[in-house]
Amino acid sequence: MPLSAVRTVVRRISRGVLFASLLVAQDAAPQRPVNTFHASDSRLAALVSPEIHADRTVAFRVRAPGAPDVRLSLSGDHAMMKGPDGIWSITLGPFDPEIYFYSFLIGGATVIDSANKLLKTGLFPASLLDVPGNPPRFDQIQNVPHGTFRSVRMRPRRTRSNEACTFISRRSTIVSPPADFPSSI
């Protein structure tokens, strides 16, 4: 029997042994335990925190039923009151229109407000409180008059001195002020 035929037989046998061992290993694998976790039917209501009132006072809330002490860290520490449902709350203000950083101290640990989507990330993460102003602050969207921007293609005029030159059209942007913009500044 030639050597190449022997090699082919050995390869086929080793492949068969490999596939058989994989099938046996799958049958011998332990069964996963059945998932016994079931969510309770009584879903917890979503917290609204911070809640900015019309008079610019702000209510802060956090759910921590087993915490011995909860404080709000916002320009100093403020003790919060625990409700019968395990929600700690405090109302502060009125606040000037500004952006503030705050966090909760729950049992001595600094925790951000999980009900607030505005976060400051970095070395010292915090939740953000954005108190709007009337009139709006400089960083808020305002209804102001806008001018127009036009993009035009400029073509140079032919003169006697540049008749042999290649003419390249250039794109330019023209900015016009709003119609009620004062003409003399």
N, CA, C and O atoms as a DFTB+ gen file, in Angstrom:
740 C
 N C O
     1  1       0.854      -1.170       0.000
     2  2       0.000       0.000       0.000
     3  2       0.902       1.235       0.000
     4  3       1.813       1.336       0.822
     5  1       0.654       2.171      -0.914
     6  2       1.524       3.346      -0.966
     7  2       1.314       4.238       0.254
     8  3       0.296       4.163       0.942
     9  1       2.303       5.073       0.493
    10  2       2.309       5.957       1.667
    11  2       1.163       6.955       1.630
    12  3       0.582       7.242       2.677
    13  1       0.817       7.491       0.476
    14  2      -0.272       8.472       0.379
    15  2      -1.620       7.834       0.744
    16  3      -2.482       8.498       1.319
    17  1      -1.798       6.585       0.422
    18  2      -3.045       5.900       0.760
    19  2      -3.152       5.693       2.265
    20  3      -4.237       5.796       2.837
    21  1      -2.027       5.402       2.900
    22  2      -2.006       5.216       4.354
    23  2      -2.368       6.529       5.046
    24  3      -3.140       6.558       6.005
    25  1      -1.791       7.607       4.535
    26  2      -2.096       8.925       5.123
    27  2      -3.587       9.250       4.992
    28  3      -4.194       9.757       5.935
    29  1      -4.163       8.967       3.861
    30  2      -5.580       9.241       3.648
    31  2      -6.438       8.435       4.616
    32  3      -7.410       8.961       5.159
    33  1      -6.103       7.197       4.836
    34  2      -6.862       6.348       5.767
    35  2      -6.726       6.870       7.189
    36  3      -7.707       6.906       7.933
    37  1      -5.531       7.271       7.571
    38  2      -5.300       7.792       8.924
    39  2      -6.091       9.087       9.135
    40  3      -6.679       9.285      10.198
    41  1      -6.111       9.969       8.131
    42  2      -6.877      11.223       8.239
    43  2      -8.365      10.941       8.410
    44  3      -9.028      11.566       9.237
    45  1      -8.885      10.009       7.635
    46  2     -10.308       9.695       7.720
    47  2     -10.664       9.104       9.089
    48  3     -11.711       9.415       9.656
    49  1      -9.793       8.261       9.602
    50  2     -10.046       7.665      10.926
    51  2      -9.997       8.741      12.002
    52  3     -10.853       8.765      12.886
    53  1      -9.003       9.638      11.942
    54  2      -8.896      10.675      12.972
    55  2     -10.063      11.660      12.894
    56  3     -10.525      12.138      13.931
    57  1     -10.549      11.973      11.694
    58  2     -11.732      12.839      11.576
    59  2     -12.960      12.157      12.167
    60  3     -13.751      12.793      12.864
    61  1     -13.117      10.892      11.897
    62  2     -14.248      10.152      12.448
    63  2     -14.213      10.115      13.964
    64  3     -15.242      10.287      14.617
    65  1     -13.015       9.886      14.539
    66  2     -12.871       9.867      15.999
    67  2     -13.187      11.236      16.570
    68  3     -13.845      11.328      17.607
    69  1     -12.728      12.324      15.911
    70  2     -12.988      13.689      16.382
    71  2     -14.483      13.983      16.398
    72  3     -14.997      14.477      17.402
    73  1     -15.189      13.692      15.313
    74  2     -16.623      13.953      15.248
    75  2     -17.394      13.121      16.263
    76  3     -18.356      13.604      16.860
    77  1     -16.981      11.879      16.460
    78  2     -17.655      11.022      17.437
    79  2     -17.468      11.566      18.850
    80  3     -18.399      11.544      19.655
    81  1     -16.265      12.052      19.153
    82  2     -16.020      12.594      20.499
    83  2     -16.822      13.873      20.729
    84  3     -17.268      14.129      21.847
    85  1     -17.010      14.681      19.679
    86  2     -17.830      15.881      19.819
    87  2     -19.286      15.525      20.098
    88  3     -19.933      16.169      20.925
    89  1     -19.803      14.514      19.422
    90  2     -21.187      14.109      19.660
    91  2     -21.379      13.569      21.074
    92  3     -22.382      13.862      21.724
    93  1     -20.412      12.775      21.549
    94  2     -20.491      12.232      22.899
    95  2     -20.384      13.355      23.923
    96  3     -21.079      13.334      24.940
    97  1     -19.514      14.344      23.664
    98  2     -19.337      15.450      24.602
    99  2     -20.612      16.275      24.705
   100  3     -20.944      16.751      25.791
   101  1     -21.341      16.459      23.594
   102  2     -22.581      17.224      23.648
   103  2     -23.643      16.485      24.435
   104  3     -24.420      17.110      25.157
   105  1     -23.693      15.183      24.313
   106  2     -24.684      14.413      25.067
   107  2     -24.363      14.403      26.551
   108  3     -25.275      14.355      27.377
   109  1     -23.073      14.449      26.911
   110  2     -22.674      14.371      28.314
   111  2     -22.690      15.734      28.999
   112  3     -22.448      15.808      30.204
   113  1     -22.970      16.821      28.264
   114  2     -22.954      18.159      28.866
   115  2     -24.077      18.277      29.892
   116  3     -25.189      17.806      29.654
   117  1     -23.787      18.908      31.037
   118  2     -24.838      19.040      32.058
   119  2     -25.937      19.990      31.564
   120  3     -25.663      20.931      30.820
   121  1     -27.149      19.741      31.973
   122  2     -28.271      20.581      31.585
   123  2     -28.246      21.888      32.375
   124  3     -27.884      21.914      33.551
   125  1     -28.636      22.965      31.707
   126  2     -28.702      24.259      32.390
   127  2     -29.859      24.254      33.377
   128  3     -30.896      23.643      33.119
   129  1     -29.685      24.933      34.505
   130  2     -30.803      25.010      35.445
   131  2     -31.928      25.872      34.852
   132  3     -31.675      26.789      34.070
   133  1     -33.128      25.571      35.225
   134  2     -34.288      26.308      34.741
   135  2     -34.298      27.686      35.399
   136  3     -34.018      27.806      36.592
   137  1     -34.618      28.724      34.628
   138  2     -34.677      30.083      35.157
   139  2     -35.891      30.203      36.069
   140  3     -37.029      30.098      35.611
   141  1     -35.654      30.421      37.343
   142  2     -36.747      30.519      38.315
   143  2     -37.076      31.962      38.653
   144  3     -37.981      32.220      39.447
   145  1     -36.349      32.916      38.057
   146  2     -36.630      34.316      38.351
   147  2     -37.869      34.751      37.587
   148  3     -37.978      34.535      36.381
   149  1     -38.772      35.348      38.281
   150  2     -39.966      35.916      37.663
   151  2     -40.174      37.294      38.265
   152  3     -40.146      37.461      39.485
   153  1     -40.380      38.265      37.416
   154  2     -40.622      39.619      37.894
   155  2     -41.943      39.656      38.641
   156  3     -42.909      38.987      38.274
   157  1     -41.958      40.447      39.686
   158  2     -43.198      40.550      40.450
   159  2     -44.235      41.317      39.644
   160  3     -43.895      42.113      38.770
   161  1     -45.471      41.073      39.941
   162  2     -46.547      41.746      39.232
   163  2     -46.647      43.212      39.622
   164  3     -47.149      44.029      38.850
   165  1     -46.177      43.545      40.805
   166  2     -46.247      44.943      41.252
   167  2     -44.975      45.658      40.808
   168  3     -43.953      45.609      41.492
   169  1     -45.048      46.321      39.659
   170  2     -43.913      47.076      39.130
   171  2     -43.753      48.369      39.912
   172  3     -44.737      48.997      40.300
   173  1     -42.504      48.762      40.139
   174  2     -42.250      50.018      40.834
   175  2     -42.516      51.177      39.884
   176  3     -42.124      51.137      38.717
   177  1     -43.175      52.192      40.383
   178  2     -43.464      53.371      39.566
   179  2     -42.163      54.121      39.289
   180  3     -41.283      54.192      40.147
   181  1     -42.050      54.677      38.093
   182  2     -40.858      55.431      37.718
   183  2     -40.799      56.731      38.509
   184  3     -41.803      57.424      38.673
   185  1     -39.620      57.042      38.987
   186  2     -39.430      58.297      39.719
   187  2     -39.213      59.446      38.750
   188  3     -38.625      59.268      37.684
   189  1     -39.687      60.617      39.123
   190  2     -39.387      61.837      38.387
   191  2     -38.438      62.629      39.264
   192  3     -38.832      63.146      40.309
   193  1     -37.207      62.722      38.846
   194  2     -36.206      63.445      39.616
   195  2     -35.131      63.940      38.666
   196  3     -34.606      63.150      37.882
   197  1     -34.797      65.180      38.704
   198  2     -35.402      66.273      39.459
   199  2     -36.682      66.760      38.783
   200  3     -36.825      66.671      37.564
   201  1     -37.603      67.271      39.584
   202  2     -38.859      67.830      39.067
   203  2     -38.829      69.330      39.313
   204  3     -38.860      69.786      40.456
   205  1     -38.768      70.093      38.224
   206  2     -38.675      71.556      38.322
   207  2     -40.087      72.122      38.275
   208  3     -40.832      71.874      37.327
   209  1     -40.451      72.884      39.306
   210  2     -41.777      73.490      39.392
   211  2     -41.772      74.862      38.728
   212  3     -40.713      75.389      38.385
   213  1     -42.957      75.437      38.550
   214  2     -43.104      76.738      37.874
   215  2     -42.399      77.857      38.639
   216  3     -41.902      78.798      38.019
   217  1     -42.344      77.777      39.966
   218  2     -41.676      78.820      40.761
   219  2     -40.173      78.574      40.894
   220  3     -39.513      79.205      41.720
   221  1     -39.627      77.657      40.082
   222  2     -38.215      77.286      40.028
   223  2     -37.723      76.600      41.311
   224  3     -36.521      76.578      41.577
   225  1     -38.640      76.044      42.102
   226  2     -38.226      75.139      43.172
   227  2     -38.092      73.763      42.533
   228  3     -38.742      73.467      41.531
   229  1     -37.252      72.935      43.115
   230  2     -36.948      71.637      42.514
   231  2     -37.122      70.544      43.555
   232  3     -36.621      70.652      44.674
   233  1     -37.845      69.479      43.172
   234  2     -38.021      68.309      44.029
   235  2     -37.063      67.214      43.555
   236  3     -37.044      66.857      42.377
   237  1     -36.274      66.692      44.486
   238  2     -35.343      65.597      44.212
   239  2     -35.868      64.354      44.912
   240  3     -36.340      64.428      46.047
   241  1     -35.787      63.202      44.231
   242  2     -36.261      61.946      44.803
   243  2     -35.266      60.828      44.478
   244  3     -34.627      60.825      43.425
   245  1     -35.156      59.885      45.409
   246  2     -34.338      58.698      45.165
   247  2     -34.961      57.540      45.939
   248  3     -35.418      57.710      47.069
   249  1     -34.975      56.343      45.307
   250  2     -35.533      55.158      45.952
   251  2     -34.397      54.406      46.633
   252  3     -33.507      53.878      45.967
   253  1     -34.433      54.358      47.967
   254  2     -33.439      53.630      48.759
   255  2     -34.109      53.174      50.048
   256  3     -33.871      53.760      51.105
   257  1     -34.949      52.132      49.980
   258  2     -35.742      51.750      51.159
   259  2     -34.911      51.254      52.347
   260  3     -35.331      51.409      53.494
   261  1     -33.739      50.659      52.093
   262  2     -32.941      50.123      53.191
   263  2     -31.838      51.038      53.670
   264  3     -31.038      50.644      54.517
   265  1     -31.775      52.255      53.147
   266  2     -30.685      53.161      53.511
   267  2     -30.952      53.807      54.870
   268  3     -32.074      54.235      55.144
   269  1     -29.922      53.879      55.723
   270  2     -30.118      54.516      57.025
   271  2     -30.176      56.039      56.934
   272  3     -30.824      56.690      57.753
   273  1     -29.486      56.614      55.918
   274  2     -29.413      58.076      55.810
   275  2     -29.152      58.431      54.344
   276  3     -28.288      57.834      53.702
   277  1     -29.896      59.399      53.822
   278  2     -29.697      59.873      52.455
   279  2     -29.610      61.390      52.496
   280  3     -30.428      62.069      53.116
   281  1     -28.578      61.904      51.806
   282  2     -28.373      63.351      51.746
   283  2     -28.201      63.756      50.290
   284  3     -27.714      62.980      49.468
   285  1     -28.606      64.980      49.984
   286  2     -28.429      65.550      48.657
   287  2     -27.214      66.448      48.697
   288  3     -27.123      67.345      49.534
   289  1     -26.276      66.207      47.791
   290  2     -25.080      67.031      47.706
   291  2     -25.253      68.009      46.551
   292  3     -25.029      67.665      45.390
   293  1     -25.657      69.243      46.886
   294  2     -25.891      70.298      45.915
   295  2     -25.587      71.612      46.615
   296  3     -26.403      72.110      47.392
   297  1     -24.414      72.175      46.342
   298  2     -23.973      73.393      47.042
   299  2     -24.069      73.187      48.551
   300  3     -24.611      74.026      49.270
   301  1     -23.539      72.067      49.018
   302  2     -23.612      71.679      50.420
   303  2     -24.455      70.428      50.556
   304  3     -25.040      69.958      49.580
   305  1     -24.522      69.885      51.767
   306  2     -25.306      68.680      52.022
   307  2     -26.664      69.058      52.597
   308  3     -26.767      69.927      53.462
   309  1     -27.712      68.388      52.098
   310  2     -29.075      68.627      52.564
   311  2     -29.673      67.281      52.935
   312  3     -29.675      66.349      52.130
   313  1     -30.188      67.182      54.179
   314  2     -30.802      65.934      54.639
   315  2     -32.138      65.736      53.922
   316  3     -32.912      66.679      53.756
   317  1     -32.397      64.482      53.495
   318  2     -33.636      64.158      52.804
   319  2     -34.566      63.407      53.755
   320  3     -34.114      62.779      54.712
   321  1     -35.865      63.479      53.484
   322  2     -36.873      62.835      54.318
   323  2     -37.339      61.551      53.636
   324  3     -37.548      61.527      52.423
   325  1     -37.501      60.474      54.427
   326  2     -37.919      59.174      53.899
   327  2     -39.433      59.049      53.966
   328  3     -40.044      59.306      55.003
   329  1     -40.033      58.650      52.845
   330  2     -41.469      58.418      52.791
   331  2     -41.794      56.978      53.158
   332  3     -40.882      56.159      53.274
   333  1     -43.076      56.643      53.345
   334  2     -43.456      55.277      53.728
   335  2     -43.164      54.243      52.635
   336  3     -43.075      53.050      52.925
   337  1     -43.017      54.687      51.389
   338  2     -42.737      53.767      50.279
   339  2     -41.246      53.566      50.031
   340  3     -40.869      52.910      49.061
   341  1     -40.383      54.125      50.900
   342  2     -38.937      53.965      50.758
   343  2     -38.306      54.981      49.827
   344  3     -37.132      54.850      49.479
   345  1     -39.061      55.994      49.414
   346  2     -38.534      57.043      48.544
   347  2     -38.149      58.234      49.397
   348  3     -38.960      58.767      50.155
   349  1     -36.897      58.643      49.261
   350  2     -36.389      59.813      49.964
   351  2     -36.598      61.020      49.065
   352  3     -36.388      60.938      47.855
   353  1     -37.015      62.157      49.656
   354  2     -37.285      63.339      48.840
   355  2     -36.947      64.614      49.604
   356  3     -36.902      64.644      50.833
   357  1     -36.713      65.665      48.821
   358  2     -36.474      67.003      49.353
   359  2     -36.823      68.002      48.259
   360  3     -36.622      67.728      47.076
   361  1     -37.338      69.145      48.648
   362  2     -37.640      70.227      47.715
   363  2     -36.825      71.437      48.131
   364  3     -36.891      71.884      49.276
   365  1     -36.055      71.960      47.186
   366  2     -35.197      73.123      47.448
   367  2     -35.501      74.219      46.431
   368  3     -36.081      73.969      45.375
   369  1     -35.097      75.432      46.775
   370  2     -35.192      76.516      45.797
   371  2     -35.865      77.729      46.369
   372  3     -36.134      77.782      47.569
   373  1     -36.139      78.684      45.555
   374  2     -36.025      78.735      44.092
   375  2     -34.566      78.879      43.649
   376  3     -33.741      79.478      44.340
   377  1     -34.276      78.309      42.474
   378  2     -32.944      78.346      41.896
   379  2     -32.884      79.397      40.803
   380  3     -33.860      79.616      40.085
   381  1     -31.737      80.045      40.680
   382  2     -31.511      80.950      39.553
   383  2     -31.343      80.118      38.289
   384  3     -30.884      78.978      38.364
   385  1     -31.706      80.663      37.129
   386  2     -31.503      79.906      35.881
   387  2     -30.021      79.606      35.677
   388  3     -29.211      80.516      35.500
   389  1     -29.680      78.328      35.702
   390  2     -28.278      77.902      35.618
   391  2     -28.249      76.398      35.461
   392  3     -29.288      75.740      35.514
   393  1     -27.056      75.852      35.267
   394  2     -26.838      74.413      35.244
   395  2     -26.083      74.054      36.521
   396  3     -25.020      74.612      36.794
   397  1     -26.631      73.122      37.303
   398  2     -26.052      72.731      38.587
   399  2     -25.640      71.262      38.546
   400  3     -26.219      70.468      37.805
   401  1     -24.628      70.905      39.355
   402  2     -24.203      69.521      39.545
   403  2     -24.732      69.052      40.893
   404  3     -24.713      69.809      41.863
   405  1     -25.206      67.809      40.964
   406  2     -25.630      67.271      42.250
   407  2     -25.448      65.761      42.257
   408  3     -25.302      65.133      41.208
   409  1     -25.457      65.193      43.449
   410  2     -25.421      63.737      43.629
   411  2     -26.060      63.422      44.974
   412  3     -26.321      64.317      45.778
   413  1     -26.306      62.146      45.203
   414  2     -26.873      61.706      46.471
   415  2     -25.792      61.018      47.286
   416  3     -24.908      60.370      46.726
   417  1     -25.857      61.156      48.603
   418  2     -24.995      60.414      49.532
   419  2     -25.896      59.417      50.238
   420  3     -26.642      59.773      51.151
   421  1     -25.820      58.161      49.806
   422  2     -26.662      57.109      50.371
   423  2     -25.796      56.244      51.259
   424  3     -24.954      55.488      50.773
   425  1     -26.002      56.355      52.570
   426  2     -25.194      55.600      53.525
   427  2     -23.719      55.930      53.414
   428  3     -22.883      55.075      53.704
   429  1     -23.372      57.136      53.007
   430  2     -21.982      57.574      52.875
   431  2     -21.388      57.365      51.495
   432  3     -20.281      57.836      51.234
   433  1     -22.086      56.676      50.604
   434  2     -21.585      56.445      49.244
   435  2     -22.196      57.478      48.296
   436  3     -23.396      57.749      48.349
   437  1     -21.365      58.045      47.436
   438  2     -21.837      59.023      46.459
   439  2     -22.469      58.291      45.284
   440  3     -21.845      57.420      44.678
   441  1     -23.727      58.651      44.960
   442  2     -24.494      57.981      43.921
   443  2     -25.122      59.047      43.033
   444  3     -25.625      60.056      43.528
   445  1     -25.092      58.820      41.707
   446  2     -25.763      59.748      40.801
   447  2     -27.249      59.414      40.758
   448  3     -27.667      58.336      41.180
   449  1     -28.038      60.348      40.246
   450  2     -29.489      60.189      40.172
   451  2     -29.826      59.291      38.991
   452  3     -29.641      59.691      37.841
   453  1     -30.315      58.085      39.255
   454  2     -30.616      57.134      38.181
   455  2     -31.862      57.531      37.389
   456  3     -32.080      57.004      36.299
   457  1     -32.678      58.441      37.907
   458  2     -33.875      58.883      37.196
   459  2     -33.589      60.058      36.269
   460  3     -34.463      60.461      35.502
   461  1     -32.390      60.609      36.327
   462  2     -32.033      61.781      35.529
   463  2     -31.156      61.336      34.357
   464  3     -30.183      60.606      34.546
   465  1     -31.508      61.782      33.140
   466  2     -30.739      61.415      31.957
   467  2     -29.558      62.358      31.717
   468  3     -28.672      62.039      30.924
   469  1     -29.532      63.506      32.384
   470  2     -28.440      64.459      32.186
   471  2     -27.324      64.153      33.168
   472  3     -27.506      64.260      34.381
   473  1     -26.155      63.766      32.636
   474  2     -25.032      63.363      33.486
   475  2     -23.776      64.121      33.119
   476  3     -23.571      64.483      31.960
   477  1     -22.939      64.359      34.110
   478  2     -21.581      64.872      33.899
   479  2     -20.663      63.691      34.149
   480  3     -20.628      63.141      35.250
   481  1     -19.920      63.303      33.120
   482  2     -19.016      62.170      33.265
   483  2     -17.613      62.680      33.559
   484  3     -17.350      63.881      33.490
   485  1     -16.732      61.773      33.881
   486  2     -15.356      62.141      34.147
   487  2     -14.893      61.538      35.455
   488  3     -15.412      60.518      35.909
   489  1     -13.903      62.189      36.054
   490  2     -13.324      61.678      37.288
   491  2     -14.328      61.712      38.440
   492  3     -14.360      60.800      39.265
   493  1     -15.146      62.764      38.495
   494  2     -16.158      62.901      39.537
   495  2     -17.526      63.014      38.868
   496  3     -18.004      64.126      38.644
   497  1     -18.167      61.892      38.544
   498  2     -19.460      61.963      37.854
   499  2     -20.527      62.571      38.755
   500  3     -20.488      62.423      39.977
   501  1     -21.471      63.250      38.137
   502  2     -22.570      63.881      38.865
   503  2     -23.771      63.968      37.939
   504  3     -23.643      63.816      36.724
   505  1     -24.930      64.211      38.517
   506  2     -26.136      64.459      37.747
   507  2     -26.238      65.956      37.508
   508  3     -25.718      66.755      38.286
   509  1     -26.911      66.331      36.427
   510  2     -27.049      67.740      36.081
   511  2     -28.482      68.198      36.309
   512  3     -29.437      67.476      36.024
   513  1     -28.609      69.410      36.828
   514  2     -29.892      70.069      36.988
   515  2     -29.859      71.299      36.100
   516  3     -29.048      72.200      36.316
   517  1     -30.739      71.347      35.098
   518  2     -30.794      72.456      34.139
   519  2     -32.048      73.268      34.425
   520  3     -33.151      72.872      34.050
   521  1     -31.874      74.422      35.101
   522  2     -33.006      75.290      35.426
   523  2     -33.116      76.329      34.319
   524  3     -32.237      77.179      34.182
   525  1     -34.200      76.271      33.514
   526  2     -34.329      77.217      32.401
   527  2     -34.657      78.619      32.892
   528  3     -35.195      78.798      33.985
   529  1     -34.328      79.603      32.077
   530  2     -34.597      80.990      32.422
   531  2     -35.631      81.603      31.501
   532  3     -35.934      81.055      30.442
   533  1     -36.176      82.754      31.910
   534  2     -37.091      83.498      31.065
   535  2     -36.733      84.968      31.187
   536  3     -37.095      85.569      32.198
   537  1     -36.071      85.578      30.265
   538  2     -35.713      85.112      28.938
   539  2     -34.668      83.994      29.008
   540  3     -34.005      83.822      30.031
   541  1     -34.523      83.240      27.919
   542  2     -33.588      82.111      27.929
   543  2     -32.148      82.548      28.203
   544  3     -31.739      83.666      27.891
   545  1     -31.394      81.613      28.801
   546  2     -29.974      81.861      29.025
   547  2     -29.250      81.876      27.690
   548  3     -29.821      81.494      26.669
   549  1     -27.994      82.315      27.689
   550  2     -27.226      82.392      26.445
   551  2     -27.025      81.031      25.798
   552  3     -26.872      80.951      24.580
   553  1     -27.022      79.939      26.598
   554  2     -26.760      78.607      26.050
   555  2     -28.037      77.860      25.676
   556  3     -27.962      76.708      25.249
   557  1     -29.200      78.479      25.821
   558  2     -30.454      77.846      25.450
   559  2     -30.877      78.302      24.056
   560  3     -30.483      79.375      23.599
   561  1     -31.678      77.485      23.390
   562  2     -32.155      77.817      22.053
   563  2     -33.092      79.012      22.155
   564  3     -34.002      79.044      22.983
   565  1     -32.847      79.996      21.291
   566  2     -33.642      81.213      21.300
   567  2     -34.138      81.504      19.897
   568  3     -33.529      81.090      18.910
   569  1     -35.248      82.220      19.819
   570  2     -35.789      82.624      18.534
   571  2     -35.183      83.983      18.197
   572  3     -35.643      85.012      18.690
   573  1     -34.162      83.983      17.366
   574  2     -33.482      85.220      16.978
   575  2     -33.517      85.335      15.461
   576  3     -33.619      84.322      14.769
   577  1     -33.433      86.577      14.925
   578  2     -33.430      86.711      13.470
   579  2     -32.141      86.139      12.878
   580  3     -31.051      86.312      13.423
   581  1     -32.303      85.458      11.751
   582  2     -31.162      84.852      11.076
   583  2     -31.010      85.453       9.694
   584  3     -31.994      85.801       9.043
   585  1     -29.788      85.569       9.261
   586  2     -29.508      86.002       7.899
   587  2     -29.547      84.816       6.965
   588  3     -30.074      83.756       7.304
   589  1     -28.993      85.002       5.801
   590  2     -28.978      83.913       4.824
   591  2     -27.548      83.595       4.427
   592  3     -26.679      84.466       4.432
   593  1     -27.318      82.348       4.087
   594  2     -26.044      81.882       3.570
   595  2     -26.301      81.361       2.164
   596  3     -27.172      80.513       1.964
   597  1     -25.553      81.860       1.195
   598  2     -25.677      81.366      -0.173
   599  2     -24.307      80.926      -0.645
   600  3     -23.306      81.601      -0.404
   601  1     -24.270      79.805      -1.310
   602  2     -23.043      79.306      -1.899
   603  2     -23.148      79.507      -3.406
   604  3     -24.047      78.965      -4.048
   605  1     -22.220      80.292      -3.973
   606  2     -22.274      80.599      -5.399
   607  2     -20.953      80.211      -6.045
   608  3     -19.915      80.147      -5.387
   609  1     -21.014      79.954      -7.339
   610  2     -19.814      79.641      -8.101
   611  2     -19.413      80.906      -8.854
   612  3     -20.197      81.437      -9.641
   613  1     -18.213      81.382      -8.617
   614  2     -17.711      82.613      -9.223
   615  2     -16.832      82.249     -10.418
   616  3     -15.998      81.347     -10.337
   617  1     -17.031      82.968     -11.535
   618  2     -16.199      82.777     -12.727
   619  2     -15.472      84.088     -12.997
   620  3     -16.103      85.144     -13.052
   621  1     -14.177      84.035     -13.163
   622  2     -13.443      85.281     -13.456
   623  2     -13.790      85.794     -14.861
   624  3     -14.095      85.014     -15.763
   625  1     -13.737      87.125     -15.023
   626  2     -14.000      87.712     -16.343
   627  2     -12.725      87.710     -17.154
   628  3     -11.626      87.850     -16.619
   629  1     -12.888      87.550     -18.443
   630  2     -11.746      87.541     -19.348
   631  2     -11.304      88.966     -19.645
   632  3     -12.106      89.824     -20.013
   633  1     -10.053      89.184     -19.483
   634  2      -9.483      90.485     -19.883
   635  2      -8.380      90.210     -20.891
   636  3      -8.019      89.058     -21.129
   637  1      -7.840      91.286     -21.490
   638  2      -6.782      91.121     -22.485
   639  2      -5.536      90.467     -21.890
   640  3      -4.869      89.687     -22.571
   641  1      -5.214      90.767     -20.646
   642  2      -3.972      90.265     -20.065
   643  2      -4.030      88.771     -19.727
   644  3      -2.982      88.129     -19.658
   645  1      -5.203      88.207     -19.520
   646  2      -5.250      86.794     -19.126
   647  2      -6.001      85.936     -20.147
   648  3      -6.613      84.937     -19.769
   649  1      -5.969      86.304     -21.434
   650  2      -6.666      85.518     -22.455
   651  2      -6.115      84.108     -22.574
   652  3      -6.875      83.177     -22.840
   653  1      -4.831      83.927     -22.385
   654  2      -4.221      82.612     -22.548
   655  2      -4.318      81.775     -21.273
   656  3      -3.947      80.602     -21.294
   657  1      -4.794      82.326     -20.185
   658  2      -4.866      81.605     -18.907
   659  2      -6.031      80.622     -18.898
   660  3      -7.011      80.788     -19.625
   661  1      -5.907      79.611     -18.072
   662  2      -6.993      78.668     -17.856
   663  2      -7.886      79.261     -16.766
   664  3      -7.392      79.686     -15.722
   665  1      -9.173      79.289     -17.000
   666  2     -10.099      79.876     -16.028
   667  2     -10.660      78.781     -15.129
   668  3     -11.175      77.769     -15.605
   669  1     -10.552      78.996     -13.846
   670  2     -11.057      78.053     -12.856
   671  2     -12.201      78.735     -12.117
   672  3     -12.033      79.835     -11.589
   673  1     -13.350      78.093     -12.077
   674  2     -14.446      78.674     -11.307
   675  2     -14.208      78.366      -9.833
   676  3     -13.693      77.305      -9.480
   677  1     -14.585      79.293      -9.001
   678  2     -14.355      79.150      -7.562
   679  2     -15.682      79.267      -6.828
   680  3     -16.569      80.017      -7.236
   681  1     -15.804      78.521      -5.749
   682  2     -17.019      78.564      -4.940
   683  2     -16.813      79.583      -3.818
   684  3     -15.775      79.591      -3.155
   685  1     -17.799      80.425      -3.620
   686  2     -17.756      81.443      -2.569
   687  2     -19.047      81.382      -1.772
   688  3     -20.088      80.971      -2.286
   689  1     -18.972      81.791      -0.520
   690  2     -20.147      81.845       0.339
   691  2     -20.467      83.304       0.624
   692  3     -19.604      84.069       1.053
   693  1     -21.709      83.676       0.382
   694  2     -22.156      85.043       0.634
   695  2     -23.092      85.001       1.830
   696  3     -24.074      84.259       1.841
   697  1     -22.776      85.812       2.844
   698  2     -23.578      85.871       4.060
   699  2     -24.296      87.213       4.068
   700  3     -23.659      88.265       4.014
   701  1     -25.619      87.173       4.136
   702  2     -26.426      88.394       4.215
   703  2     -27.005      88.503       5.608
   704  3     -27.477      87.506       6.155
   705  1     -26.983      89.685       6.194
   706  2     -27.558      89.849       7.544
   707  2     -29.072      89.750       7.496
   708  3     -29.656      89.824       6.415
   709  1     -29.724      89.585       8.645
   710  2     -31.183      89.547       8.647
   711  2     -31.773      90.877       8.161
   712  3     -31.096      91.905       8.163
   713  1     -33.020      90.839       7.755
   714  2     -33.659      92.036       7.177
   715  2     -33.723      93.171       8.191
   716  3     -33.607      94.331       7.796
   717  1     -33.904      92.889       9.483
   718  2     -34.008      93.959      10.481
   719  2     -32.670      94.294      11.134
   720  3     -32.634      94.910      12.200
   721  1     -31.572      93.892      10.501
   722  2     -30.242      94.187      11.014
   723  2     -29.928      95.659      10.765
   724  3     -30.129      96.141       9.650
   725  1     -29.430      96.403      11.794
   726  2     -29.132      97.823      11.567
   727  2     -28.007      97.991      10.565
   728  3     -26.994      97.295      10.642
   729  1     -28.182      98.929       9.606
   730  2     -27.187      99.095       8.552
   731  2     -25.954      99.840       9.016
   732  3     -24.898      99.700       8.399
   733  1     -26.041     100.616      10.066
   734  2     -24.857     101.349      10.565
   735  2     -24.521     100.873      11.966
   736  3     -25.296     101.019      12.910
   737  1     -23.334     100.299      12.058
   738  2     -22.877      99.809      13.372
   739  2     -21.621     100.564      13.733
   740  3     -21.045     100.330      14.795
